[in-house]
Amino acid sequence: MARSEDTPRTRAARSLLRSTGALSTAATARMDADFPWFRELSAEERSWVSMIVQAGVRGFVEWYAAASP
């Protein structure tokens, strides 16, 4: 049974929250596939970039969830 506050946006926010790891992984894989400069980075540098990607995805998802009515 749907809750009264269960709007399309709140459902999307919950789905995004569950998917932050997969979104970060997909973004990093896309950079690896599309950007030669990313492939040329050392493992440590790729790790740092991946951490920034994770923080960005997490920040966006938290913002989106907080803005949900």
N, C-alpha and C positions, 0 to 999 in steps of 0.2 A: 504494500500500500504506500502510495506516495505521501511524503510529508508536505505540509502546506508551504514550506519554504523551499521545496524541491523544484527549482526552476531549471530550465535548460542550462543557464549559466552555472548554477551550483553543481549540477551533474557534470558539466564540462570541467569545472574546477577540481572536483574529486578525481575525475579521470586523469587530468593533468598531474595532480599530486602523486598518483600511483605510477605515473609514467616518466618521472623526471630522469631516472637512470637510463631508460631506453632512449629518451630524447637526447640526452647528453652523448650517449654512445653513437647515435645516428649522426649527430652534428659533427663529432670528431671523425667518424668514418667518411663523411662527405668531404671534410677538409682534406683528409688523406687522399681521397680520390680526385679532387678537383684542383688542389693547390700544390704545385711542385715544391714551393718553399716550405710547406709543412713537412713533407717527406724528408727534406734535407736537414731538418732539425735533429739535434741529438735526442736520445731517449728522455733525458732529463728535461730538455726544453719542451718536447711534446707533452710530457707529463704536466708541466706548468700551464701550457696552453689548455690542456684538457681540464685542469682544475678551474681555470677561468671560465671555460665553457659551462662546466657544472654549476658554478656560482651564478652565472648569468641565467641559465635555465631555471635554477631554483628560485632566483630573485623574481623572474618574470612570473613563475607559477604562484609564488606567494603573493605577489601584487595582484594577480588576476583573482585568486581565491579571496583575498581581503576585500576586493571591490565587489564581490558578489552580494547581491541583495539578500 
